[in-house]
Amino acid sequence: MADLPIDRVTPTPPVSFVGVDVLLTWGITTRRTRGGVLSNKRWAALFTCMFTRAVHIEVLEEMSSSCFVNAVRRLYAIRGKVKQFRSDRGTNFVGATSDLGVTVIESKDMKDFLSTHGATWIFNPPHASHFGGTWERMIGVSRRILDVMLLGNKGKDLTHEVLCIFLVEVTAIINARPLVPVSSDPEQPFILSPSTLLT
């Protein structure tokens, strides 16, 4: 096994180095009409702190660069500034310039936002999804939790507000997980979790 990236093992403030990916699409009810309901799609951006393993999820109303920039701005407002982003080479993050053989962020909005805030973006090598195992694992966990919550919703129409509430609850559940084995010693009742590191 190769060495872990330096940002995984260097003590840093929470959410200084994050991995990011977009979760699957949900159909939500936007409003009721006489003939039925109008539905729309929503996505979620999952940000995973590389050091504390904390998760932050933001709802995206559309798959556009401006909507993603707004999600990053909300992340900054709640968790603080990010020094470095890591992601796969998804089409929503990257545009490849085959002539030059380099990869660039295609969105001018995103480039401007990153340069203004002094952040960098690192892309995983092509066809190497295992490089993003840190955040891919959290995506799987969040999907399983959300599936259980949606089963509890009993087929009711999912609205934007309900989806936002569910994703905040998913974030809280994931961040409450213990990071180290839980001791049965009554002298050590403290459990180390991402939420204790965040707060």
VENHUVEN-V478456 format. One record per helix or strand. SS is the DSSP state (H for helix, E for strand). FROM is the first residue (numbers start at 1). TO is the last residue. If there is no record, write none. Layout:
BEGIN
ss=SS from=FROM to=TO
ss=SS from=FROM to=TO
END
This chain:
BEGIN
ss=H from=6 to=9
ss=E from=17 to=22
ss=E from=26 to=33
ss=E from=36 to=49
ss=E from=55 to=60
ss=H from=65 to=79
ss=E from=84 to=87
ss=E from=95 to=97
ss=E from=102 to=104
ss=H from=108 to=117
ss=E from=120 to=123
ss=H from=129 to=152
ss=E from=159 to=159
ss=H from=160 to=175
ss=E from=178 to=178
ss=E from=193 to=193
ss=H from=194 to=198
END
